[in-house]
Amino acid sequence: MKPLFSAVVASIVMVSTGLAAKTPEEHVQAVRQIGQVLAEYTQKKGTTPFSEKWKEDDPNDDSSPVTILCHLSENKVPDQLAFPPFSCYVMPPKELEAYLAKALGRKIALPRDDRELKLNGKPAPLFYTIQIDDGKFFVATYLTEPHKDARKLGENWYKFEVGSVAVPEKKIEKATPPGK
């Protein structure tokens, strides 16, 4: 799922509408902060978030947990990213924060990214994303300006990402719990 999601998003040219209030460094630090919370959860529980059967909407469904895509934004997920061919559960930020808070025993407030960007000339939000799938997690943001730790995807388009595992060839950093 991750390669498909990235490939589809990578094929779309994005142009900022000028509403970005954060610098690339601030976006990178926000993604690292989110990664720290997920790494702390993983360290405390011994498994990534949502590894258990957490969806109770279908009691007869005993399949493994679905891929979770959480958009940390107040903006709506564009339909082209929220529905098939992507097989995932799009989770609201407050639901994710409540889940993490219960496990970590404290209030969790994750950074938000409400930049408005355009996809193919149409307004569409782009935001911090968390993808949890197959025992791994990844947290990412897209930038329209270069950053030393982000990989270039196209003209004026870069991706910074942390995960439960490092992927050096894609410049994906390993997220570590706070204090490590």
C-alpha positions as CSV (number, residue, x, y, z in Angstrom):
1,M,0.0,0.0,0.0
2,K,2.7,2.5,0.9
3,P,4.5,2.3,-2.5
4,L,1.2,2.7,-4.3
5,F,0.1,5.6,-2.1
6,S,3.5,7.3,-2.7
7,A,3.6,6.6,-6.4
8,V,0.1,8.1,-7.0
9,V,0.9,11.1,-4.9
10,A,4.3,11.5,-6.5
11,S,2.7,11.7,-9.9
12,I,0.8,14.8,-9.0
13,V,2.4,18.2,-9.2
14,M,1.7,20.4,-6.2
15,V,1.8,24.1,-5.9
16,S,1.6,26.0,-2.6
17,T,-1.1,28.7,-2.3
18,G,1.2,30.6,0.0
19,L,-0.6,29.8,3.3
20,A,2.2,27.8,4.8
21,A,2.9,29.3,8.2
22,K,5.6,26.9,9.1
23,T,9.1,26.6,7.7
24,P,10.4,23.4,6.3
25,E,12.4,22.9,9.5
26,E,9.3,23.3,11.6
27,H,7.4,20.7,9.5
28,V,10.4,18.3,9.8
29,Q,10.5,18.8,13.6
30,A,6.7,18.2,13.8
31,V,7.1,14.9,12.0
32,R,9.9,13.9,14.3
33,Q,7.7,14.7,17.3
34,I,4.9,12.5,16.0
35,G,7.3,9.7,15.3
36,Q,8.6,10.0,18.9
37,V,5.1,9.5,20.3
38,L,4.5,6.4,18.1
39,A,8.0,5.0,19.0
40,E,7.2,5.6,22.7
41,Y,3.9,3.7,22.3
42,T,5.8,0.9,20.5
43,Q,8.4,0.7,23.3
44,K,5.8,0.6,26.0
45,K,3.4,-1.9,24.4
46,G,6.0,-4.0,22.6
47,T,4.1,-3.6,19.3
48,T,3.1,-0.8,16.9
49,P,-0.1,1.0,17.5
50,F,-3.2,-0.8,16.2
51,S,-1.6,-4.2,16.1
52,E,-4.5,-5.6,18.0
53,K,-8.0,-6.0,16.6
54,W,-9.1,-2.5,17.4
55,K,-12.0,-1.9,15.0
56,E,-15.2,-3.1,16.6
57,D,-17.6,-2.0,13.8
58,D,-17.8,-5.5,12.4
59,P,-17.7,-8.2,15.2
60,N,-17.5,-11.0,12.6
61,D,-14.4,-9.6,11.0
62,D,-11.4,-11.3,12.5
63,S,-9.0,-10.3,9.8
64,S,-5.8,-8.6,10.6
65,P,-5.9,-4.9,11.2
66,V,-6.3,-2.7,8.1
67,T,-3.8,-0.1,7.1
68,I,-4.5,3.2,8.9
69,L,-3.9,6.5,7.3
70,C,-4.4,9.4,9.7
71,H,-4.3,12.9,8.3
72,L,-3.3,15.4,11.0
73,S,-5.3,18.3,9.5
74,E,-8.6,20.0,9.8
75,N,-8.9,19.8,6.1
76,K,-10.8,17.0,4.3
77,V,-8.9,14.2,2.7
78,P,-9.2,14.6,-1.1
79,D,-11.5,11.8,-2.4
80,Q,-8.7,10.6,-4.8
81,L,-6.6,9.8,-1.7
82,A,-9.3,8.5,0.6
83,F,-11.0,5.9,-1.5
84,P,-9.9,2.9,-3.6
85,P,-7.4,2.1,-5.0
86,F,-6.3,2.8,-1.4
87,S,-7.4,0.1,1.0
88,C,-7.2,1.8,4.3
89,Y,-9.1,3.3,7.3
90,V,-8.9,7.1,7.3
91,M,-8.7,8.0,11.0
92,P,-9.6,11.4,12.4
93,P,-6.7,13.0,14.4
94,K,-8.7,13.2,17.7
95,E,-9.5,9.4,17.5
96,L,-5.7,8.7,17.1
97,E,-4.8,11.0,20.0
98,A,-7.4,9.4,22.3
99,Y,-6.1,5.9,21.4
100,L,-2.5,6.9,22.1
101,A,-3.4,8.8,25.3
102,K,-5.1,5.8,26.7
103,A,-2.0,3.6,26.2
104,L,0.5,6.2,27.3
105,G,-1.5,7.5,30.3
106,R,-1.3,11.1,29.4
107,K,-3.0,13.6,27.1
108,I,-1.6,13.5,23.5
109,A,-1.9,16.5,21.2
110,L,-0.1,15.9,17.9
111,P,1.0,18.7,15.6
112,R,-1.3,19.6,12.8
113,D,-0.6,20.7,9.2
114,D,-3.3,22.7,7.6
115,R,-1.5,24.0,4.6
116,E,-3.6,24.4,1.5
117,L,-1.9,23.1,-1.6
118,K,-3.1,22.5,-5.1
119,L,-3.2,19.2,-7.0
120,N,-3.7,19.5,-10.7
121,G,-4.8,23.1,-10.3
122,K,-7.6,22.2,-7.7
123,P,-7.3,23.0,-4.0
124,A,-6.6,19.9,-2.0
125,P,-5.1,19.6,1.5
126,L,-1.8,18.0,2.0
127,F,-0.9,17.2,5.6
128,Y,1.2,15.2,8.0
129,T,0.3,11.6,7.4
130,I,0.7,8.6,9.6
131,Q,0.6,5.2,8.0
132,I,0.5,2.0,10.2
133,D,0.6,-1.2,8.3
134,D,2.1,-4.7,8.7
135,G,3.8,-4.0,12.1
136,K,5.5,-0.8,11.0
137,F,4.6,2.9,11.1
138,F,5.7,5.8,9.0
139,V,5.1,9.5,9.5
140,A,5.6,11.9,6.6
141,T,5.2,15.4,5.3
142,Y,5.6,16.9,1.9
143,L,7.5,20.2,1.4
144,T,7.6,22.6,-1.4
145,E,11.1,23.8,-0.4
146,P,14.2,21.7,0.0
147,H,15.4,20.5,3.4
148,K,18.7,18.7,4.0
149,D,16.9,15.6,5.5
150,A,14.1,15.4,2.9
151,R,14.3,13.5,-0.4
152,K,13.5,15.2,-3.6
153,L,10.5,13.8,-5.4
154,G,10.1,16.3,-8.2
155,E,10.4,20.0,-9.0
156,N,9.7,22.0,-5.8
157,W,8.5,18.8,-4.1
158,Y,10.2,17.0,-1.2
159,K,9.3,14.3,1.3
160,F,10.5,14.0,4.9
161,E,9.7,10.8,6.7
162,V,10.4,8.9,9.9
163,G,9.4,5.3,10.7
164,S,9.6,2.4,13.0
165,V,12.4,1.3,10.8
166,A,15.1,3.3,9.0
167,V,15.2,3.1,5.2
168,P,18.5,5.0,4.3
169,E,18.1,4.8,0.6
170,K,14.8,6.7,0.9
171,K,16.1,9.0,3.6
172,I,13.6,7.6,6.1
173,E,14.9,8.1,9.7
174,K,14.2,5.7,12.5
175,A,11.9,7.3,15.0
176,T,13.0,7.0,18.6
177,P,11.1,7.5,21.9
178,P,11.7,10.8,23.8
179,G,14.9,10.8,25.7
180,K,16.7,8.3,23.5
